[in-house]
Amino acid sequence: MRAHYRGYQIDVRRETCMGGWSMLYTTIMRESDGYICEELAEDSEERVRDQIQYMKERIDAEHETSDPWTEGVQ
């Protein structure tokens, strides 16, 4: 499932991994330049919609910091 929020594309999907169990894959990408802000693979039973809501909250939290996504760190 894909969502757009505050200039970001959130992609969350549940797929079977090579080991045969269900994994939750999440990506947050900034739409302006394609910067991948967050990429996760979790063995989680969380619903896709709940993960999207959590990622929206994560985006809001990053925007409250002085260096969102720690881009200034090298």
Secondary structure as the mmCIF struct_conf table of DSSP 4:
data_model
#
loop_
_struct_conf.conf_type_id
_struct_conf.id
_struct_conf.beg_label_comp_id
_struct_conf.beg_label_asym_id
_struct_conf.beg_label_seq_id
_struct_conf.end_label_comp_id
_struct_conf.end_label_asym_id
_struct_conf.end_label_seq_id
STRN STRN1 ARG A 2 TYR A 5
TURN_TY1_P TURN_TY1_P1 ARG A 6 GLY A 7
STRN STRN2 TYR A 8 THR A 16
TURN_TY1_P TURN_TY1_P2 MET A 18 GLY A 19
BEND BEND1 GLY A 20 TRP A 21
STRN STRN3 SER A 22 ARG A 30
TURN_TY1_P TURN_TY1_P3 GLU A 31 ASP A 33
STRN STRN4 ILE A 36 GLU A 42
HELX_RH_AL_P HELX_RH_AL_P1 VAL A 48 HIS A 63
TURN_TY1_P TURN_TY1_P4 GLU A 64 GLU A 64
BEND BEND2 THR A 65 ASP A 67
HELX_RH_3T_P HELX_RH_3T_P1 PRO A 68 THR A 70
TURN_TY1_P TURN_TY1_P5 GLU A 71 GLY A 72
#
